[in-house]
């Protein structure tokens, strides 16, 4: 999945879509509109979808990071360990 366009709250360009949802889901959405004091179902769904996209992007980054570290050669792991030690010492000095 690619998420190339960041979500901006209040983003002005909107497009109309139609969704078919289970009745009980729609009732819950209507309750959330009231509970969270949003203006409409559309505003609620826009926020929910935006949050979902952020979560998916974070999951993708975590998976790519995991794949990177698992694919390192022993030499790369040793070099990475050295850099981690340097960064740790430097961070420690910031808090002294």
GUPADO-452424 format. One record per residue: residue number from 1; residue in three letters; y, x, z of N, C-alpha, C in turn. Coordinates in steps of 0.05 Angstrom, whole numbers. Each point is the difference from the previous one (the first is absolute). Layout:
NUM | ala | Y | X | Z | Y | X | Z | Y | X | Z
...
// end
This chain:
1 | unk | -24 | 17 | 0 | 24 | -17 | 0 | 25 | 17 | 0
2 | unk | 19 | -7 | -16 | 25 | 15 | -1 | 22 | -19 | 10
3 | unk | 17 | 11 | 17 | 23 | -15 | 10 | 25 | 16 | -6
4 | unk | 9 | -2 | -25 | 22 | 17 | -9 | 27 | -11 | 8
5 | unk | 2 | -27 | 4 | 26 | -11 | 6 | 1 | -7 | 29
6 | unk | 18 | 14 | 15 | 2 | -6 | 28 | 11 | -28 | 4
7 | unk | -6 | -12 | 23 | 10 | -26 | 6 | 26 | 3 | 15
8 | unk | 20 | -14 | -9 | 26 | 0 | 13 | 5 | -28 | 11
9 | unk | 5 | -2 | 25 | 6 | -26 | 12 | 25 | -11 | -13
10 | unk | -1 | -25 | -8 | 23 | -12 | -12 | 3 | 8 | -30
11 | unk | -20 | 12 | -11 | 0 | 8 | -28 | 8 | -24 | -17
12 | unk | 20 | 2 | -17 | 11 | -23 | -12 | -16 | -12 | -23
13 | unk | -14 | 16 | -15 | -15 | -10 | -23 | -26 | -13 | 10
14 | unk | -2 | -26 | -4 | -24 | -15 | 9 | -12 | -14 | -24
15 | unk | -26 | -4 | 2 | -14 | -15 | -20 | -16 | -22 | 13
16 | unk | -2 | -22 | -12 | -14 | -23 | 11 | -30 | 2 | -7
17 | unk | -17 | -5 | 20 | -29 | -1 | -4 | -11 | -25 | 13
18 | unk | -23 | -8 | -8 | -13 | -23 | 12 | -27 | 10 | 12
19 | unk | -5 | -9 | 24 | -25 | 7 | 14 | -15 | -25 | 8
20 | unk | -26 | 2 | -1 | -17 | -22 | 11 | -13 | 11 | 25
21 | unk | 4 | -13 | 22 | -10 | 9 | 26 | -15 | -22 | 14
22 | unk | -19 | 8 | 17 | -15 | -19 | 16 | 20 | -15 | 19
23 | unk | -5 | -25 | 5 | 18 | -17 | 16 | 4 | 12 | 28
24 | unk | -21 | 10 | 12 | 3 | 11 | 27 | 17 | 26 | 0
25 | unk | -2 | 15 | -21 | 16 | 24 | -2 | 30 | -8 | -3
26 | unk | 5 | -20 | -16 | 27 | -9 | -4 | 12 | -11 | 26
27 | unk | -16 | -14 | 15 | 10 | -10 | 26 | 8 | 23 | 18
28 | unk | -17 | 21 | 1 | 6 | 24 | 16 | 26 | 14 | -10
29 | unk | 3 | 1 | -26 | 24 | 12 | -11 | 25 | -16 | 8
30 | unk | -2 | -26 | -1 | 22 | -17 | 8 | 7 | 4 | 30
31 | unk | -20 | 4 | 16 | 5 | 5 | 29 | 14 | 27 | 3
32 | unk | -8 | 20 | -16 | 13 | 26 | 2 | 29 | -1 | -10
33 | unk | 5 | -16 | -19 | 28 | -3 | -10 | 18 | -9 | 23
34 | unk | -10 | -19 | 16 | 15 | -10 | 23 | 1 | 21 | 22
35 | unk | -23 | 11 | 6 | -2 | 20 | 22 | 18 | 24 | -4
36 | unk | 0 | 11 | -24 | 15 | 24 | -6 | 28 | -6 | -11
37 | unk | 7 | -26 | -2 | 26 | -9 | -8 | 9 | 12 | -27
38 | unk | -19 | -1 | -19 | 7 | 8 | -27 | 9 | -25 | -15
39 | unk | 14 | 4 | -22 | 11 | -22 | -15 | -20 | -17 | -15
40 | unk | -22 | 13 | -9 | -18 | -14 | -18 | -28 | 13 | 0
41 | unk | -19 | -14 | -12 | -26 | 12 | -4 | 3 | 25 | -18
42 | unk | 17 | -2 | -20 | 4 | 22 | -19 | 9 | 25 | 15
43 | unk | 19 | -3 | 18 | 11 | 23 | 15 | -23 | 11 | 18
44 | unk | -15 | -17 | 12 | -22 | 9 | 17 | -21 | 15 | -17
45 | unk | -8 | -11 | -22 | -20 | 13 | -17 | 11 | 26 | -12
46 | unk | 25 | 1 | -7 | 12 | 25 | -10 | -3 | 22 | 22
47 | unk | 7 | -7 | 24 | -2 | 20 | 22 | -29 | 8 | 5
48 | unk | -18 | -19 | 1 | -29 | 6 | 4 | -10 | 18 | -22
49 | unk | 6 | -7 | -25 | -10 | 17 | -22 | 13 | 28 | 0
50 | unk | 25 | 1 | 8 | 13 | 27 | 1 | -13 | 17 | 22
51 | unk | -6 | -12 | 23 | -14 | 15 | 21 | -28 | 8 | -9
52 | unk | -14 | -17 | -15 | -26 | 6 | -9 | 1 | 24 | -20
53 | unk | 20 | 0 | -17 | 3 | 22 | -19 | 5 | 27 | 15
54 | unk | 16 | -1 | 21 | 5 | 24 | 16 | -26 | 10 | 13
55 | unk | -15 | -19 | 11 | -26 | 7 | 12 | -19 | 13 | -20
56 | unk | -1 | -12 | -24 | -17 | 11 | -21 | 9 | 28 | -9
57 | unk | 26 | 4 | -2 | 10 | 26 | -7 | -7 | 21 | 21
58 | unk | 2 | -8 | 26 | -8 | 19 | 22 | -30 | 6 | -1
59 | unk | -16 | -20 | -5 | -29 | 4 | -2 | -6 | 19 | -23
60 | unk | 13 | -3 | -22 | -4 | 17 | -23 | 7 | 29 | 7
61 | unk | 23 | 3 | 13 | 9 | 27 | 8 | -20 | 13 | 20
62 | unk | -10 | -16 | 19 | -20 | 10 | 19 | -26 | 9 | -15
63 | unk | -8 | -16 | -19 | -25 | 6 | -15 | 4 | 25 | -17
64 | unk | 23 | 3 | -13 | 6 | 24 | -16 | 2 | 24 | 18
65 | unk | 11 | -2 | 23 | 2 | 22 | 19 | -28 | 9 | 9
66 | unk | -16 | -20 | 7 | -27 | 6 | 8 | -16 | 14 | -22
67 | unk | 2 | -10 | -24 | -13 | 12 | -23 | 9 | 29 | -4
68 | unk | 26 | 4 | 3 | 11 | 27 | -3 | -13 | 19 | 20
69 | unk | 1 | -7 | 25 | -11 | 18 | 21 | -31 | 3 | -3
70 | unk | -14 | -20 | -8 | -29 | 2 | -4 | -7 | 18 | -24
71 | unk | 19 | 2 | -19 | -6 | 15 | -24 | 8 | 29 | 2
72 | unk | 12 | 8 | 22 | 10 | 28 | 3 | -24 | 20 | 1
73 | unk | 5 | 22 | -12 | -19 | 22 | 1 | 3 | 13 | 28
74 | unk | -20 | 16 | 9 | 2 | 14 | 25 | 26 | 17 | 2
75 | unk | 7 | 13 | -22 | 25 | 16 | 0 | 25 | -17 | 4
76 | unk | 0 | -23 | -14 | 23 | -18 | 3 | 1 | -12 | 29
77 | unk | -22 | -5 | 12 | -1 | -10 | 27 | 11 | 21 | 19
78 | unk | -7 | 25 | -4 | 9 | 22 | 17 | 31 | 2 | -3
79 | unk | 9 | 0 | -25 | 29 | 2 | -4 | 15 | -24 | 13
80 | unk | -11 | -24 | -4 | 12 | -24 | 12 | 1 | 2 | 31
81 | unk | -21 | 11 | 11 | -1 | 4 | 29 | 22 | 19 | 9
82 | unk | 4 | 21 | -15 | 21 | 19 | 7 | 28 | -13 | -1
83 | unk | 5 | -16 | -21 | 26 | -14 | -1 | 3 | -20 | 22
84 | unk | -22 | -13 | 8 | 2 | -20 | 22 | 7 | 14 | 26
85 | unk | -11 | 24 | 5 | 7 | 15 | 24 | 29 | 8 | 0
86 | unk | 10 | 9 | -23 | 28 | 8 | -2 | 18 | -24 | 5
87 | unk | -6 | -23 | -12 | 15 | -25 | 4 | 0 | -9 | 29
88 | unk | -23 | 3 | 13 | -3 | -8 | 28 | 17 | 17 | 18
89 | unk | 0 | 26 | -5 | 16 | 18 | 16 | 30 | -6 | -4
90 | unk | 8 | -4 | -25 | 28 | -6 | -6 | 9 | -27 | 13
91 | unk | -18 | -20 | 0 | 7 | -25 | 13 | 2 | 4 | 30
92 | unk | -17 | 16 | 11 | 1 | 5 | 29 | 26 | 13 | 8
93 | unk | 10 | 17 | -16 | 26 | 14 | 5 | 23 | -20 | 0
94 | unk | -2 | -21 | -16 | 21 | -20 | -2 | 3 | -15 | 27
95 | unk | -22 | -3 | 15 | 0 | -15 | 24 | 3 | 17 | 25
96 | unk | 4 | 26 | -3 | 3 | 18 | 23 | 28 | -3 | 11
// end
